[in-house]
């Protein structure tokens, strides 16, 4: 068993080191304006099933330099799934969106719903879980301090702080599961077809509902054969051919 663990550790360690080298090579190609070659290098890293916001971000930048609208937005979105509050990614995605044709205004969220979703989406599920663990460790440390400390003032402070961190830990757990629920419910995709006619029914004979162009983000609600029921940010619903979009939740 130990030999297997050592082999796996060596394999993944070597893979990571190799990908770091490839990442540096890709960055050098990008800096030399060899964007197609840089893209190939970044994609080779993703083929090893190692994903990072940095790789997606640089891959998106390379596509943006080549005016590849859909891929650039797609990979900015992938980067944001891993670092949802990163300002550089958000800014560059905004620039990429200016190249799109469709001007879709999102239905605004109001009141507590907007605030709660903003807080929930501030971190990924994994980061909320890590934060919960850190808060729980602090709770345990402070509670032990309360238990073993003799001074009245120290006991009072450590007792209060311990339950503050317990509350924060439980809140982080709740937000982690809420984030997971939102991610499972949210099934986004990016339109890759240069032009796609969205239908009122899941077949090519259905009436045209509206037209979408590359780079537009949609939410997939349902699947029937080769058709996907989608919803736009403004609330419009229709059916699009599966080959015209690329799902964002596929890693």
C-alpha positions as CSV (number, residue, x, y, z in Angstrom):
1,X,0.0,0.0,0.0
2,X,2.8,2.4,0.9
3,X,4.4,1.7,-2.5
4,X,1.2,2.7,-4.2
5,X,1.0,5.9,-2.2
6,X,4.6,6.7,-3.1
7,X,4.0,6.0,-6.7
8,X,0.9,8.2,-6.8
9,X,2.6,11.0,-4.9
10,X,5.6,10.9,-7.3
11,X,3.2,10.8,-10.3
12,X,1.1,13.8,-9.3
13,X,4.2,15.7,-8.1
14,X,5.9,15.1,-11.5
15,X,2.7,16.0,-13.3
16,X,2.4,19.3,-11.4
17,X,6.1,20.2,-12.0
18,X,5.7,19.4,-15.7
19,X,2.5,21.5,-16.0
20,X,4.3,24.4,-14.3
21,X,7.0,24.2,-17.0
22,X,4.4,24.1,-19.7
23,X,2.6,27.0,-18.1
24,X,5.8,29.1,-18.2
25,X,6.3,28.1,-21.8
26,X,2.8,29.1,-22.7
27,X,3.2,32.5,-21.0
28,X,6.5,33.1,-22.9
29,X,4.7,32.3,-26.2
30,X,1.9,34.7,-25.2
31,X,4.3,37.5,-24.4
32,X,5.9,36.9,-27.9
33,X,2.4,37.3,-29.4
34,X,2.3,33.7,-30.5
35,X,-1.2,33.3,-29.3
36,X,-2.2,30.1,-31.2
37,X,0.9,28.3,-29.8
38,X,0.2,29.6,-26.3
39,X,-3.4,28.3,-26.5
40,X,-2.2,24.9,-27.5
41,X,0.1,24.8,-24.4
42,X,-2.6,26.0,-22.0
43,X,-5.0,23.4,-23.4
44,X,-2.4,20.7,-22.9
45,X,-2.4,21.5,-19.2
46,X,-6.2,21.2,-19.0
47,X,-5.9,17.8,-20.8
48,X,-4.1,16.5,-17.7
49,X,-7.2,17.3,-15.6
50,X,-5.4,20.0,-13.7
51,X,-7.5,23.1,-13.5
52,X,-6.7,26.5,-12.2
53,X,-8.1,30.0,-12.5
54,X,-4.7,31.2,-13.8
55,X,-4.6,28.7,-16.7
56,X,-8.2,29.6,-17.7
57,X,-7.6,33.3,-17.4
58,X,-4.5,33.2,-19.6
59,X,-6.2,31.0,-22.1
60,X,-9.1,33.4,-22.2
61,X,-6.6,36.3,-22.7
62,X,-5.0,34.5,-25.6
63,X,-8.3,33.9,-27.3
64,X,-9.3,37.5,-26.7
65,X,-6.1,38.7,-28.5
66,X,-7.3,36.6,-31.5
67,X,-10.8,38.0,-31.3
68,X,-12.2,34.6,-30.5
69,X,-15.3,35.9,-28.8
70,X,-17.0,32.7,-27.5
71,X,-13.8,30.9,-26.3
72,X,-12.5,34.1,-24.5
73,X,-15.8,34.6,-22.6
74,X,-16.1,30.8,-22.0
75,X,-12.7,30.6,-20.3
76,X,-13.1,33.9,-18.4
77,X,-16.3,32.3,-17.0
78,X,-14.4,29.1,-16.1
79,X,-11.8,31.2,-14.3
80,X,-14.5,33.0,-12.4
81,X,-15.9,29.6,-11.2
82,X,-12.7,29.1,-9.4
83,X,-12.1,32.8,-8.4
84,X,-15.5,34.5,-8.4
85,X,-14.3,37.8,-7.1
86,X,-11.1,38.2,-9.0
87,X,-11.1,41.8,-10.3
88,X,-8.7,41.1,-13.3
89,X,-10.9,38.3,-14.5
90,X,-14.1,40.3,-14.1
91,X,-12.6,43.3,-15.9
92,X,-11.3,41.3,-18.8
93,X,-14.6,39.4,-19.2
94,X,-16.3,42.8,-19.4
95,X,-14.0,43.8,-22.2
96,X,-14.7,40.5,-24.0
97,X,-18.4,41.0,-23.6
98,X,-18.2,44.2,-25.6
99,X,-17.4,42.1,-28.7
100,X,-20.7,40.3,-28.4
101,X,-23.8,41.1,-30.5
102,X,-26.6,40.3,-28.1
103,X,-27.5,43.0,-25.6
104,X,-29.3,41.2,-22.9
105,X,-30.3,43.0,-19.7
106,X,-30.4,40.8,-16.6
107,X,-33.5,40.9,-14.5
108,X,-32.3,42.6,-11.3
109,X,-32.4,40.8,-7.9
110,X,-33.9,42.9,-5.1
111,X,-33.5,43.2,-1.4
112,X,-32.3,40.3,0.8
113,X,-32.2,37.9,-2.1
114,X,-29.6,39.9,-3.9
115,X,-27.5,40.4,-0.7
116,X,-27.7,36.7,0.3
117,X,-26.7,35.5,-3.2
118,X,-23.8,38.0,-3.3
119,X,-22.5,36.7,0.0
120,X,-23.0,33.1,-1.0
121,X,-21.1,33.6,-4.3
122,X,-18.2,35.4,-2.7
123,X,-16.4,32.1,-2.2
124,X,-16.5,28.7,-3.9
125,X,-17.9,25.6,-2.1
126,X,-14.4,24.4,-1.2
127,X,-13.3,27.8,0.2
128,X,-16.5,28.1,2.3
129,X,-15.7,24.6,3.6
130,X,-12.1,25.5,4.4
131,X,-13.2,28.7,6.2
132,X,-15.7,26.6,8.3
133,X,-12.8,24.3,9.3
134,X,-10.6,27.2,10.3
135,X,-13.4,28.8,12.3
136,X,-14.1,25.5,14.1
137,X,-10.4,25.1,15.0
138,X,-10.5,28.6,16.5
139,X,-13.6,27.7,18.4
140,X,-12.0,24.6,19.9
141,X,-8.8,26.5,20.8
142,X,-10.7,29.4,22.5
143,X,-13.1,26.9,24.3
144,X,-10.1,25.1,25.7
145,X,-8.6,28.4,26.8
146,X,-11.9,29.1,28.6
147,X,-11.9,25.7,30.2
148,X,-8.3,25.8,31.5
149,X,-7.9,29.5,32.2
150,X,-8.4,30.7,35.8
151,X,-8.8,34.4,35.4
152,X,-12.5,35.6,35.3
153,X,-11.9,38.2,32.6
154,X,-9.9,35.8,30.4
155,X,-12.6,33.1,30.8
156,X,-15.3,35.5,29.8
157,X,-13.5,36.8,26.7
158,X,-12.5,33.3,25.5
159,X,-16.0,32.0,26.1
160,X,-17.6,34.8,24.1
161,X,-15.1,34.6,21.3
162,X,-15.3,30.8,21.1
163,X,-19.0,30.9,20.4
164,X,-18.6,33.7,18.0
165,X,-16.3,31.5,16.0
166,X,-18.7,28.5,16.4
167,X,-21.4,30.7,14.9
168,X,-19.1,31.7,12.0
169,X,-18.1,28.1,11.5
170,X,-21.7,26.9,11.3
171,X,-22.6,29.9,9.1
172,X,-19.8,28.9,6.7
173,X,-21.1,25.4,6.6
174,X,-24.5,26.7,5.7
175,X,-23.1,29.0,3.0
176,X,-21.0,26.1,1.6
177,X,-24.1,24.0,1.1
178,X,-26.1,26.9,-0.2
179,X,-23.3,27.6,-2.7
180,X,-23.3,23.9,-3.7
181,X,-27.1,24.1,-4.2
182,X,-26.8,27.2,-6.3
183,X,-24.1,25.6,-8.4
184,X,-26.1,22.4,-9.0
185,X,-29.2,24.5,-9.9
186,X,-27.2,26.8,-12.1
187,X,-26.3,25.1,-15.3
188,X,-24.7,27.8,-17.5
189,X,-23.4,27.6,-21.0
190,X,-21.9,29.8,-23.6
191,X,-23.2,30.1,-27.2
192,X,-20.4,29.0,-29.6
193,X,-22.3,29.2,-32.8
194,X,-21.7,32.4,-34.7
195,X,-25.5,32.6,-35.1
196,X,-28.1,30.3,-33.6
197,X,-31.9,30.3,-34.1
198,X,-33.6,29.5,-30.9
199,X,-36.9,27.6,-31.3
200,X,-40.2,27.5,-29.4
201,X,-40.1,23.7,-29.5
202,X,-37.2,21.1,-29.3
203,X,-37.1,20.5,-33.0
204,X,-35.9,22.2,-36.2
205,X,-39.5,22.6,-37.4
206,X,-40.5,24.8,-34.4
207,X,-41.1,28.5,-34.7
208,X,-38.2,30.8,-34.2
209,X,-38.3,32.4,-30.7
210,X,-35.2,34.6,-31.0
211,X,-31.7,34.6,-32.4
212,X,-28.5,34.4,-30.3
213,X,-24.9,35.0,-31.3
214,X,-21.6,33.7,-30.1
215,X,-20.4,34.6,-26.6
216,X,-23.9,34.9,-25.1
217,X,-24.3,33.2,-21.7
218,X,-27.4,31.1,-21.2
219,X,-28.9,28.9,-18.5
220,X,-29.7,25.3,-19.5
221,X,-33.0,24.2,-17.9
222,X,-33.8,20.9,-19.6
223,X,-32.6,18.4,-22.3
224,X,-34.5,16.6,-25.0
225,X,-32.4,14.6,-27.4
226,X,-30.1,17.1,-29.2
227,X,-32.0,20.1,-27.9
228,X,-31.4,22.2,-24.8
229,X,-34.1,24.3,-23.1
230,X,-32.4,27.6,-22.2
231,X,-33.2,30.7,-20.3
232,X,-31.6,34.1,-20.9
233,X,-30.7,36.6,-18.2
234,X,-33.7,38.7,-19.2
235,X,-36.1,35.8,-18.6
236,X,-36.7,34.7,-22.3
237,X,-36.9,30.9,-22.8
238,X,-36.4,28.7,-25.8
239,X,-34.8,25.6,-27.3
240,X,-31.3,25.6,-28.8
241,X,-29.4,22.9,-30.6
242,X,-26.9,21.3,-28.3
243,X,-24.1,21.7,-30.8
244,X,-24.5,25.5,-30.6
245,X,-23.5,25.8,-27.0
246,X,-20.8,24.7,-24.6
247,X,-21.5,23.8,-21.0
248,X,-19.5,25.7,-18.3
249,X,-19.8,23.1,-15.5
250,X,-17.9,20.5,-17.4
251,X,-14.4,20.2,-16.0
